Every structure is written in structure tokens, then in C-alpha cells.
Amino acid sequence: MAGGYNRALVERTLIAVFDPDAAYGMKNELAPDADMPKGFVDKKKGSNFLVHLADVRRGWFTADLTDDERRSVFLRHGLDWPYEEIGAMYGVHKSTAQRRAERGVGKLAAHLNGERYIDGYDDLNEEDEQ
């Protein structure tokens, strides 16, 4: 991906998209350890979490996800349901629920990067032949 969004970043941010209070409990990875003495803080190197949150929140409404993908992503990353329960709720196998959630996150990341989502390498070969 050429853009700045990858699956891991989107998945971490989705938690706060669905639960605004979750951001208060997230660890700032750029913050110094609690036992370190106070020092100079460079405001230019602060966290860009709020920017990612705004982008992912907007992308959630504008990305081209199917209803099944949206439901799976919401249940997995918004409500922290295991794939077994998601699959049981919709009468599908665990792997189908997992595939839908992973495809949804992939589509969202590609959308945020301004790229077209390609689901697997088989699609690349078909595109090259045309």
C-alpha cells in the first residue's frame, strides 16, 4: 500500500470509531515511561491518532463495503465478538465470518489510501490478462 493506512492501524482505530470513550484508555505509544523525568515536549511530534480517527470514521461511511462485511467488522472490532459467535449469529462458518471482517478492513484501508482493493493474487492475474 502506498498510503499511510494498513490493516493494523485501521483495526486499532476502529475500536474508537465505534466507542468514543475507548480513546481515553488507549496507550500513547509516543509518551515517555511514567518513571522518566519530565523533559521537553516537541508538539510537532505528537500523536496523530485523532487524524486517523477522523479518517477512519469518515471512511466507514464512504467505503464500498457490503452489508455482511460491515456487520462482521462492527461485531468483531466494535463489540469484540469472536468469529465463532459472529458466524453462529448469521448461520455461517467461523472462517466465513473471519473472511468478511478481514475483507472489510482491507477494503477500508484501501479506500483510505485512495487505492482499489484487490482480494487475493488471483484477481491480479485476471486483470493482467485482459
N, C-alpha and C positions, 0 to 999 in steps of 0.2 A: 504494500500500500504506500502510495506516495504521500498521502496526507498524514496528519498527526494523530489520527484515531485508529486504535487497534481494538481487538476484541476485549482484552483485559481492561483497558481504560473504560470502554463503554459499559462493561459489566459492573465495574466498581461504581460508576456514576449512576447507573440505572437504579441502584438502591435508593439514592437520594431523590431521584426523579419521582418515584412512587411514594416515598415517605420523607417529607421535607425535614422532619426532626432528626432523621438519620445523619444528616451532615454534621450535627453537633457532636456526635460520638465518633466521627472518623478521625483517624490519626493524621496529623500533618507530617508528611514524610520529610519535609524540609526543615522542620523545627529541630533545635538542638535538644540533646538529652536534658532531662529535668535536673540532673546533678551538675550540669555545666554552669560556670559563672556567666552572668549577664555580659553581653557584648554588643557590638554594633550590629544593627539590623539593616540590611540593604533592601529597601522597599521594592526595587526593580526585580529582585529575585524571589518575590513572594509566590505563594501558591496560585495556580491558575485554575483551581478546582471550580470556582464559580463560573468561569467562562465555559469549561467543559459541561457543567451542569446545565447552563442555558442552552448550549448547542444540542446536547443530547435530548433535553426536554422538547426543544423545537423539532428536532429530527424525529422524535417519537410520533409526532402528529403528521409529519410530511413524508416520511419514508414509505416506500411501497411494500408494506408487509401484508401478508394475508391475515385473515381473522384468526386462523389457527396459530400462526406464528405469534401474533400479538398476545393471544391468550396464554400461550406457553411461556413467552418471555415474561409476561406480567406475573404469572403464578410462580415461576422459578426465581426471578430476580426481585420481584416486588414483594411477594409473600413468602419467599424462601421454601417453597414446597419441593419435595424430592420428585424426581422424574416418575417414580412408580405411582405416586398419588395423582400426578397430572395425567398420566396415561390411563389410570383407572377411572378418573372423572370423565374422560372423553371416550372411553372404551377402546383405547389403542394401546399398543405395546409401549413399554418404557423407552425403547430405542426410538420409536416414532416421536414421542414427546420430546426427547432429547434432541433429535434431529431438527424438529420445528423450532425449538428455542435457540439452538446454535445457528440455524439459518437466519432467524430473526435478528440476532445480534450481529451476524455477518452483514446482513443487508443494511442494518442501521449504521454500522461502521463505514461501509462503502458509501452510503448516502452522505454521511458527514464529510467524507473525503472527496466528494464530488466524482466518485467513480461508479462504474456499473458493476453490480455484484455478479460474480461468476461462481456457480455452485459446482465445484469439482473440476478436475482436469479434463474430463470427457467433453465438457462444453467448449473448452479451448480448442480441442482438435476439430470439432464440428465447425467452429467458426472459421478456422484456418482453411478448411476445405472449400468453403463457399466463395 
